[in-house]
């Protein structure tokens, strides 16, 4: 039986990767707070792949979100492959982290840009760990929360702590956090710790005042950007299928504009998308479709426009 892949792109195996351009893989969880309990986003990788099939036959057409055609030749996937899912088990947090990190490292060693379909927001920790000795990296996070928790419920590697743990990695030298708002970021000390470390926090209210340019201007130029998107960073009016819906946040178009700016200012080194909760999606899986489009846009930007001239505005 053929394994489903993102947008019907070619499947691949980790042991036989041959000079890929972009490599997708899924991970349902890394470090759960409740040992043995599946992540609330455990089914997200499969749901995102399923939603992506809705535009799989259109990849050789103009993508107005990009301004070019990502796959001009429908028979040429341009080196983009899908590995399937990393074997994760809710009762084996240490093994989950080891396998996610090793997969990320192997993709980078093969020359590919890794894109991880999560999974809860603990998966960015081993994903970023896989970039060890491949810095410097600037983390660009879209999230309603700063995620600078230290120890939560006896756990230091759960989904409330990824940005603190990433900041402790020597190859992470900068951080821009976009869309922060509402409750759920813990005590004020977490915000202070993030800022004292050097993180540039662009709140949802900064975006109201300055538009998405407020976030774009906070990102240093000529960087290599590790993009971490927690889906609750998107406005729940558009993306309600998350564990902690928080009023406000980015629109889809603002996410695209930020991703485009990163590709123009420097290099997108990798993407991890987390915290989509399929059980809270509508029957048509419209949130899964939005998540899949964000991934598709990132793929196109990492590939580049292949020399195509963008269409002129009307």
C-alpha positions as CSV (number, residue, x, y, z in Angstrom):
1,X,0.0,0.0,0.0
2,X,1.4,3.4,-1.0
3,X,2.1,5.6,2.0
4,X,0.3,9.0,1.9
5,X,2.7,11.9,1.4
6,X,2.3,15.7,1.6
7,X,0.7,17.0,-1.6
8,X,1.4,13.6,-3.3
9,X,5.1,14.5,-3.4
10,X,7.5,11.6,-3.6
11,X,8.0,9.3,-0.6
12,X,11.6,8.6,0.6
13,X,13.4,6.6,3.3
14,X,15.9,8.2,5.7
15,X,18.5,5.6,4.9
16,X,18.4,6.3,1.1
17,X,18.2,10.1,1.0
18,X,20.0,11.3,-2.1
19,X,20.7,15.1,-2.3
20,X,17.2,16.2,-1.4
21,X,16.2,19.9,-1.4
22,X,13.5,19.8,1.2
23,X,12.5,16.8,3.4
24,X,9.2,16.6,5.3
25,X,8.5,14.3,8.2
26,X,5.9,14.2,11.0
27,X,6.2,13.7,14.7
28,X,3.1,13.3,16.9
29,X,4.8,14.2,20.2
30,X,8.1,14.5,21.9
31,X,7.7,15.0,25.7
32,X,4.2,14.7,27.1
33,X,3.3,16.0,30.5
34,X,1.2,13.0,31.2
35,X,3.4,9.9,30.6
36,X,1.7,7.5,28.2
37,X,-1.1,9.9,27.1
38,X,-1.1,10.6,23.4
39,X,-0.5,14.2,22.4
40,X,-3.5,16.4,21.7
41,X,-1.9,16.9,18.3
42,X,-1.0,13.2,17.7
43,X,-3.2,13.0,14.6
44,X,-2.0,16.3,13.1
45,X,0.6,15.1,10.7
46,X,-1.8,12.7,9.0
47,X,-4.6,15.4,8.9
48,X,-2.3,18.0,7.3
49,X,-1.1,15.5,4.7
50,X,-4.7,14.6,3.9
51,X,-5.7,18.3,3.5
52,X,-2.7,18.9,1.3
53,X,-4.1,16.5,-1.3
54,X,-6.7,19.1,-2.1
55,X,-4.1,21.2,-3.9
56,X,-1.7,18.5,-4.9
57,X,-2.7,18.7,-8.6
58,X,-2.3,22.5,-8.6
59,X,1.4,22.7,-7.7
60,X,2.4,23.3,-11.3
61,X,0.1,26.4,-11.4
62,X,0.8,29.9,-10.3
63,X,0.8,30.3,-6.6
64,X,-0.3,33.9,-5.8
65,X,0.8,33.6,-2.2
66,X,4.4,33.1,-3.6
67,X,4.2,35.1,-6.8
68,X,5.6,32.2,-8.8
69,X,5.0,28.5,-9.7
70,X,6.7,26.2,-7.2
71,X,6.8,23.2,-9.5
72,X,6.6,24.3,-13.2
73,X,7.1,20.8,-14.4
74,X,4.4,18.5,-12.9
75,X,6.8,15.5,-13.3
76,X,9.7,17.2,-11.4
77,X,9.4,17.4,-7.6
78,X,12.6,19.4,-7.5
79,X,14.1,17.2,-4.8
80,X,11.2,17.6,-2.3
81,X,10.4,14.3,-0.5
82,X,8.3,13.1,2.5
83,X,9.8,10.6,4.9
84,X,6.6,9.8,6.7
85,X,6.4,10.0,10.5
86,X,9.1,9.5,13.1
87,X,8.2,6.7,15.4
88,X,7.0,8.4,18.5
89,X,5.3,6.8,21.6
90,X,3.7,8.8,24.4
91,X,5.4,6.5,27.0
92,X,8.9,7.0,25.5
93,X,9.7,10.7,25.7
94,X,13.5,10.2,25.7
95,X,13.3,7.9,22.7
96,X,11.0,10.4,20.9
97,X,13.5,13.2,21.4
98,X,16.4,11.0,20.3
99,X,14.6,9.9,17.1
100,X,13.3,13.4,16.1
101,X,16.8,14.9,16.7
102,X,18.5,12.1,14.7
103,X,16.1,12.5,11.8
104,X,16.6,16.2,11.7
105,X,20.4,15.8,11.8
106,X,20.3,13.2,9.0
107,X,18.2,15.4,6.8
108,X,20.7,18.3,7.3
109,X,23.6,16.0,6.7
110,X,22.0,14.9,3.3
111,X,21.8,18.6,2.4
112,X,18.0,19.0,2.8
113,X,15.9,21.7,4.5
114,X,13.8,19.9,7.2
115,X,10.1,20.6,7.6
116,X,8.5,18.9,10.6
117,X,4.8,18.4,10.8
118,X,3.9,18.3,14.5
119,X,2.8,17.3,16.9
120,X,2.6,19.2,20.1
121,X,4.9,22.2,20.9
122,X,7.5,20.0,22.7
123,X,8.7,18.8,19.3
124,X,10.6,22.0,18.4
125,X,13.1,21.1,21.2
126,X,14.6,18.0,19.6
127,X,14.1,19.4,16.1
128,X,16.2,22.4,17.0
129,X,18.7,20.2,18.8
130,X,19.3,18.4,15.4
131,X,20.8,21.7,14.1
132,X,23.7,21.5,16.6
133,X,27.0,22.8,15.1
134,X,25.0,24.2,12.2
135,X,24.5,27.7,13.6
136,X,24.2,30.5,14.0
137,X,20.4,30.4,13.8
138,X,17.8,33.0,14.6
139,X,14.6,31.4,15.8
140,X,11.5,33.1,14.4
141,X,8.5,32.0,16.5
142,X,4.8,32.6,15.8
143,X,2.9,31.9,19.0
144,X,0.4,33.4,21.4
145,X,2.8,32.5,24.2
146,X,6.4,33.1,24.9
147,X,7.0,29.4,26.0
148,X,9.8,30.4,28.4
149,X,8.7,28.1,31.1
150,X,11.4,26.3,33.0
151,X,10.1,23.3,35.0
152,X,6.4,22.6,34.5
153,X,4.8,19.7,36.4
154,X,8.3,18.3,37.0
155,X,9.2,18.4,33.3
156,X,11.6,20.8,31.6
157,X,11.1,19.7,28.0
158,X,7.4,19.9,27.6
159,X,5.3,22.2,25.4
160,X,5.5,25.2,27.8
161,X,9.3,25.4,27.6
162,X,10.5,25.1,24.0
163,X,11.8,28.7,23.5
164,X,13.7,28.6,26.8
165,X,15.3,25.3,25.9
166,X,16.2,26.6,22.4
167,X,17.8,29.7,23.8
168,X,20.1,27.4,25.8
169,X,21.4,25.8,22.6
170,X,24.8,27.3,21.5
171,X,23.8,27.4,17.9
172,X,20.7,29.5,18.6
173,X,22.0,33.1,18.7
174,X,18.8,35.1,18.2
175,X,15.1,34.9,18.6
176,X,12.0,36.9,17.4
177,X,8.7,36.0,19.0
178,X,5.6,37.2,17.1
179,X,2.0,37.3,18.1
180,X,2.3,37.1,21.9
181,X,-1.0,38.0,23.7
182,X,-3.5,36.9,26.3
183,X,-3.0,34.3,29.1
184,X,-0.8,31.3,29.1
185,X,2.7,32.7,29.2
186,X,3.2,32.0,32.9
187,X,4.6,34.6,35.2
188,X,6.1,38.0,34.3
189,X,9.6,36.5,35.0
190,X,9.3,34.4,31.8
191,X,8.8,37.6,29.7
192,X,11.7,39.2,31.6
193,X,14.0,36.2,31.1
194,X,13.2,36.1,27.3
195,X,14.0,39.8,26.9
196,X,17.1,39.7,29.1
197,X,18.4,36.8,26.9
198,X,17.9,39.0,23.9
199,X,14.6,37.8,22.4
200,X,12.7,40.4,20.5
201,X,9.0,40.1,21.4
202,X,6.5,41.5,18.9
203,X,3.1,41.4,20.6
204,X,-0.2,41.1,18.8
205,X,-0.7,44.8,19.8
206,X,2.6,45.7,18.1
207,X,1.2,44.1,15.0
208,X,-2.1,46.2,15.3
209,X,0.0,49.4,15.5
210,X,2.7,48.6,13.0
211,X,1.3,45.8,10.9
212,X,3.3,42.8,10.0
213,X,6.2,45.1,9.2
214,X,6.7,45.4,13.0
215,X,7.7,41.7,13.0
216,X,9.6,41.9,9.8
217,X,11.7,44.8,11.0
218,X,12.6,42.9,14.2
219,X,14.2,40.1,12.3
220,X,18.0,40.6,11.6
221,X,19.0,40.6,8.0
222,X,21.3,38.0,6.4
223,X,20.3,35.3,8.9
224,X,19.5,31.6,8.8
225,X,16.0,31.3,10.3
226,X,14.6,28.4,12.1
227,X,10.8,29.0,11.9
228,X,8.6,27.6,14.7
229,X,4.9,28.1,14.2
230,X,2.5,27.2,17.1
231,X,-0.9,27.4,15.4
232,X,-2.4,29.3,18.3
233,X,-0.4,32.2,17.1
234,X,-2.9,32.5,14.3
235,X,-6.2,34.3,15.1
236,X,-8.7,31.6,16.3
237,X,-11.4,33.3,14.2
238,X,-9.5,31.7,11.3
239,X,-7.8,28.8,13.1
240,X,-9.8,27.6,16.1
241,X,-8.4,24.0,16.1
242,X,-5.8,24.5,18.8
243,X,-5.4,23.5,22.5
244,X,-5.5,27.1,23.8
245,X,-7.5,29.4,21.5
246,X,-6.6,33.0,22.3
247,X,-8.4,36.0,20.8
248,X,-6.4,38.0,18.3
249,X,-3.3,36.9,16.5
250,X,-2.0,36.7,12.9
251,X,-4.1,36.3,9.8
252,X,-3.0,33.7,7.2
253,X,-1.8,36.5,4.9
254,X,0.4,37.9,7.6
255,X,2.0,34.6,8.2
256,X,2.8,34.4,4.4
257,X,4.2,37.9,4.4
258,X,6.5,37.1,7.3
259,X,7.7,33.9,5.6
260,X,8.3,35.8,2.3
261,X,10.2,38.4,4.2
262,X,12.4,35.8,5.8
263,X,13.3,34.3,2.4
264,X,14.1,37.7,1.1
265,X,16.2,38.8,4.1
266,X,18.1,35.6,4.5
267,X,17.5,31.8,4.4
268,X,14.8,29.7,5.9
269,X,16.8,26.8,7.5
270,X,13.9,24.8,8.6
271,X,10.2,24.9,9.8
272,X,8.4,23.2,12.6
273,X,4.6,23.6,12.7
274,X,2.9,22.5,15.9
275,X,-0.2,22.5,18.0
276,X,-2.8,21.9,15.4
277,X,-5.6,19.8,17.1
278,X,-7.6,17.8,14.5
279,X,-10.3,16.9,17.0
280,X,-11.2,20.6,17.3
281,X,-11.3,21.2,13.5
282,X,-14.5,21.6,11.6
283,X,-15.9,18.7,9.4
284,X,-14.2,20.1,6.3
285,X,-10.8,20.3,8.1
286,X,-10.3,23.9,7.1
287,X,-7.6,24.5,9.7
288,X,-5.7,21.5,8.4
289,X,-6.0,23.1,4.9
290,X,-4.5,26.3,6.3
291,X,-1.7,24.5,8.0
292,X,-1.0,22.6,4.8
293,X,-0.9,25.9,2.8
294,X,1.6,27.4,5.3
295,X,3.8,24.4,4.7
296,X,3.4,24.6,1.0
297,X,4.3,28.3,0.9
298,X,7.4,27.5,3.0
299,X,8.4,24.8,0.5
300,X,8.1,27.2,-2.4
301,X,10.1,29.9,-0.6
302,X,12.9,27.4,0.3
303,X,13.0,26.2,-3.3
304,X,13.0,29.6,-4.9
305,X,11.2,30.8,-8.0
306,X,13.4,28.9,-10.5
307,X,13.8,32.1,-12.6
308,X,10.1,32.7,-13.2
309,X,9.0,36.3,-13.5
310,X,6.2,37.1,-11.0
311,X,2.9,38.3,-12.5
312,X,2.3,42.0,-12.8
313,X,-0.2,43.5,-10.3
314,X,-3.5,44.4,-11.9
